[in-house]
Amino acid sequence: MKKLMYLIIFILVFVLVGCGSTDQRLEKIINKKEIVIITSPDYPPFEFIDTSKEGMDKYIGADIELMKYIANELGVTLKLEVADFNTTLASLGLGTVDLAISGYTYDSERAANYELSIPYYNEGGQGVLVLSENYDNLNSIEKLNTDLKIGAQAGSLQASYVEELLPNAKLENFVTIPDGITLLDKNIISGISMSEKVANIIINKYPNKYKFVNAFNVDVSETSMYVIAKKGEVSLINKVNEIIEKVIELDLYKKWDMEATEIAIELGLL
């Protein structure tokens, strides 16, 4: 009986200590004068790599500018960590990074397991990029929802759209958008699930090669982008929200997005 009581007391103490240790990351960031943010630099124009540059300077994009702005507003140095998209949130959960910014959109699982900021950008419509030569055969959700291979970036919202809205199609995961374009060009897949905004950038560069099928009728909240923090770090996410409100007020993200898009096009990434 005593052993059981000691065990219960130990568990309660452990839980209380664990609970008490949350929501301290903002203070730690300020004290160490450094914020660590993780991203997957393979989603132009939001985060991507300029191979002509070296070190941290090679990572550019609208989200990268947002990271720099957050760090500047906090008065700390930015340390950037990079990883594949579908592993970024694992690092956040382990507490090895402070924030994750990588074009994250809303889904119920993320909302339940992490702290989400207010939205800082909206990608617009969602659908499938196809080759122009195949457009007439694939220009509706009914035509896409057949025995086809539809690609999407692994772990992305667009991948979930394929699984949920095109149940008869087979999802083909890839790591980067350029990887997906290669698969599409080789007819290994019939289309790529992506945002209309990114699709339009690609189509503007190759107007005769690709077309976009606005197949997914989704709520605007699902296509907005969010900064993500570890669950319980309320003070940190509230501070991030204050900074995002300033970014929105000054219309900074639109400026960063336009500049990054121009660079991505010049580099041949879009």
Buried (B, 14 or more C-beta within 10 A) or exposed (E): EEEEEEEEEEEEEEEEEEEEEEBBBBEEBBEEEBBBBBBBBBBBBBBBBBEEEEEEEEBBBBBBBBBBBBBEBBEBEBBBBBBBBBEBBEBBBEEEBBBBBBBBBBEEEBEEBBBBBBBBBBBBBBBBBBBEEBBEEBBEBEBBBEEBBBBBBBBBBBBBBBEEBBEEBEBBBBBBBBBBBBBBEEEEBBBBBBBBBBBBBBBEBEEEBBBBBBBBEBEEEBBBBBBBBBBBBBBBBBBBBEBBEEBBEEEBBEEBBEBBBEBBBEBEBB
